[in-house]
């Protein structure tokens, strides 16, 4: 199962339990591995955001 598929379910508000019930071939560790993988991708490809704060 693709990481993006699980991330879409999580972003839609599905809980780990919802996902595990809908896809019984998955385990909690599979979801956690997807989250870890996505985090690592974001860390490697992070684009710094410039935030303009109002002058005080």
C-alpha positions as CSV (number, residue, x, y, z in Angstrom):
1,X,0.0,0.0,0.0
2,X,1.4,3.4,-0.9
3,X,2.5,5.9,1.8
4,X,0.5,8.6,0.1
5,X,-2.7,6.5,0.4
6,X,-2.3,6.1,4.1
7,X,-1.3,9.8,4.5
8,X,-4.5,10.8,2.7
9,X,-6.6,8.8,5.1
10,X,-4.9,10.3,8.1
11,X,-5.2,13.8,6.6
12,X,-8.9,13.1,6.1
13,X,-9.2,12.5,9.9
14,X,-9.3,8.7,9.9
15,X,-7.8,7.3,13.1
16,X,-5.3,4.5,13.2
17,X,-8.1,2.3,14.4
18,X,-10.3,3.3,11.4
19,X,-7.6,2.4,9.0
20,X,-6.8,-0.9,10.6
21,X,-10.4,-1.9,10.6
22,X,-10.8,-0.9,6.9
23,X,-7.6,-2.6,5.9
24,X,-7.1,-5.7,8.2
25,X,-3.9,-6.7,6.4
26,X,-2.2,-3.6,7.9
27,X,-0.7,-3.4,11.4
28,X,-0.2,-0.3,13.6
29,X,3.5,-0.5,12.8
30,X,2.7,0.0,9.1
31,X,1.0,3.3,9.8
32,X,3.8,4.4,12.1
33,X,6.4,3.5,9.4
34,X,4.5,5.6,6.9
35,X,4.5,8.6,9.2
36,X,8.2,8.2,9.9
37,X,8.9,7.9,6.2
38,X,6.9,11.0,5.4
39,X,8.6,12.9,8.2
40,X,12.0,11.9,6.8
41,X,11.0,13.1,3.3
42,X,9.9,16.4,4.7
43,X,13.1,16.9,6.6
44,X,15.3,16.1,3.6
45,X,13.3,18.3,1.2
46,X,12.3,21.1,3.5
47,X,11.9,24.4,1.9
48,X,12.5,27.2,4.4
49,X,9.5,29.5,4.7
50,X,10.0,33.2,5.1
51,X,7.5,34.7,7.4
52,X,7.0,38.4,7.3
53,X,6.1,39.6,10.8
54,X,4.5,43.0,11.2
55,X,6.8,45.8,12.2
56,X,6.3,46.8,15.8
